[in-house]
């Protein structure tokens, strides 16, 4: 796609044309706003965006707004998922995981025009960003550190483990998980504590590891 999609708490959804970075001409590498979209102020407080195909899932205080961007310069609001203070989302197959003021909630988005909020809820005091990796979800949970959810049964997540490194993780705001060879790492933005790197698996505990 030729656009970067940006959420702004005051202006809503902003599209920026980034195609100039790909044309091989360095003299025109200036960014310009292509569109600002916030009909009726519905996106006020927008703080996070997840893309799935040409649909955008935008987190706001009133819930998650599903926006059709098939025609990027003509966005269309498809539906609103009503949750309390949506902070972030992550999409895996047909399920959208949402961190809210109440914890982690799951939405079946098979039909994006009629998303279905499931009754399952993982109650957390301060759920922030969430990262999905196969059958696990990693939640940056503020003072509670990193909360790992088992999502093998996608519509019924359950807490697998809560980890705060003996109090070293005290303000977890964001988390990304990545693999280096046989080691799985979680990179946690720990707010006032800076960046923390957690080793989740290692070659020593992977006896059947034979290479990448």
Secondary structure, DSSP 8 states (H G I E B T S, - for coil): --EEEEEETTTEEEEEE-GGGGSS-GGG---EEEEEE-GGGTTTT--EEEEETTEEEEEETTEEEEEE-SSTTS-EEEEEE--SS--EEEEETTEEEEEETTEEEEEE-SSGGG-EEEEEEEE-SS---EEEETTEEEEE-BTT-EEEEE-SSTTS-EEEEEE-TTTT--SB-EEEEEEETTEEEEEEE-GGG-EEEEEEE-GGG-TT----
